[in-house]
Amino acid sequence: MIFKYAYWFFPKVIPKGMCEFIINEGLNAPKQKGMVGGYEGENKKSNLRDSDIVFMKDPWVRHICDPYIRLANKNAGWNFQLGGTEDPQFTMYGKDQFYDWHVDSFEEPDKTGTIRKLSMSLILSDKKDYTGGQFMFEINKEKIECKEVREQGSIVVFPSYTDHMVKPVSKGTRYSLVLWMRGNPFV
């Protein structure tokens, strides 16, 4: 599929206070190491990723982000059929932590018969609180930094089959919130 927009962004749409509230909620929950893998508990450790995560079960977090994902779907002209979102993932990247090149989608649908269609990342940290941790895309074999989401409260939405990464953090901690919107498989 070829679209005019490879990603859609919303600069500084989530207020600083809300970003800080989400960070505090994430920091006060039991964390686990970020894993790599498929559905049905097939996640595994890998040298592809080094981060700490918390899955946030509270519906209010989804309700904040869901409208932006749907608006990006419309504004970017993707017009994917969409269903619901998975539980948001609060992600912490400390010094030297990263997530190398990957896609968020899987070849086969899960047990519900759906796939990840759109991915969203909300930058929770103030850019002065960390260095490194750049969010990158590979589009048409070109590696580009998504500079539009360096500011706290900024959101980027993109098709889940898009290659992307988070470069290693060299100082401080980078906090983000990631969501995946699901839908019926592409035909």
Secondary structure, DSSP 8 states (H G I E B T S, - for coil): ---S-S-EEETT-S-HHHHHHHHHHHHTS--EE--B--STT--B--TTEE-EEEE---HHHHHHHHHHHHHHHHHTT-------B---EEEEE-BT-EEEEE-S--SS--TTS-EEEEEEEEE-S-GGGEEE--EEEEETTEEEE-GGG-STT-EEEEETTSEEEE--EEEE-EEEEEEEEEES---
